[in-house]
Each structure stands twice: as C-alpha cells, then as structure tokens.
Amino acid sequence: MTVTLIWLIAFAVILFLSLKSWDGPYGHFIDRRIPGALRSRDDRWVWCVALAIVGATFIVNPVSMLLTLLILSLVGWAVLKLVGWGMGKARTRK
C-alpha cells in the first residue's frame, strides 16, 4: 500500500511538472527528437503521461528500471551491430 501511495504521489508531481514545462524545454526537446510520423495533436498528454509513468516507476523501483534499461541498451546495441554487419555483407555481394 505504501509503495502504491508513493508511486501515485510521484506520478502526480512528475505529471504536473512536465505539463507545466511543456511550453519550455521539455516540449522543445520532444519536438526536436520525435519524428513526424509519431506526432499527433495530443503530444502533450501522451509524452507527459509517459514521462510520469517512467519517472514514478524509477523512483519506486530504481534497480529494476536500471537493469531493464541496461538490457534494452544491450539488445539495441546488438541489433545495430547485426544490421551493420548485414548491410556490409549486402554491399560486398554487389
């Protein structure tokens, strides 16, 4: 029960702060980084809620979040290396 209460409070605080700074640096950061295909009219609510969920989960359970980020980055690195290797093989076959 305590963990849930802490998560809800952290979620509310992060959501409030991200919505407040949407017209400032946070919104501009999202506008620069997100491709046009992923944009919509309600970007503000989608990205602010996503940040609040990830932030609150990181506050409540940081070790699991760090391990998850580590695994995701290792998988992403491996995929990039495989794609690079495959593209190199494809170019030499021409």
N, C-alpha and C positions, 0 to 999 in steps of 0.2 A: 504494500500500500504506500509506503514512504517513497519507494523508487518511482512509482507512478505519479505521485504528487510532485516530486522533484522534476520529473520529465515534463509534466504539464506546465509547471511554472517556467522552466527553461524554454519550452516551446513558445509560450505566450510572450516572454521577454524578447526572444530572438525574432519572432514574427513581427512584433511591434517595432523593434529597431530596424529590421530590414525593410519594412514598409515605409518607415519614416525616412530612410536614406535611399529610397528607390530613385528619387529625382537627383540624387547626388552621385557619389562614387559607385555605389553598388549597382544602380541601374545602368550607368555608363559602362561599367565593367561587363555586365551581361550583354549589353548591346554590341560591344566590340567582339566578344568571344563566341556568341551563338550565331550559327549560320542562318541565313534567311529562311531555309526550309523548316527550321524548328521554331520560328517565331509565330506568334498569334496576337490577337487583340488583348488577351488576358495574361500576358507575360508576367506582369507584376505579381499576380496571385500565384501563378504556378511556381515561379522561381523563389519567391519569398517563403512559401509554404515548404518547398523542398529544402531550402537552407535551414528553416526552423526545425524540420524533422531530423535532418542530419546533425545539426548542432546540438539539439536536445539529446539525441542518442549518444553523441560523442561525450557529452557531459556526464550522462548516467553510466555509460559503459565504455570507457576510452580504450581499454585493452582490446576488446573485440573489434572496435572500429579500426584501430591501428593495424591489427592483424588482417582484417578484411581489406583495408587499403593496400597493405603490403602484397597480399595475394593477387589483388586486381592489377596492381602495377607489374608484378612479375608475369602474369598472364598476358598483359598488354605488351610488355617488352618481348616476350616470346613470339607473340603473333606478329609484331613488327619485324622481328628478325626473320621469321619464316616467309613473310611476304617479300621482304628484301631479297632473300635467297631465291625464292621462286621467280621474282622478276629478273634477277641476274641470270638464272638458267634460261628463262624465256628469251632474253636478249641474245644470248650466245647461240641459240638454235637458228636464228635468222640467217 
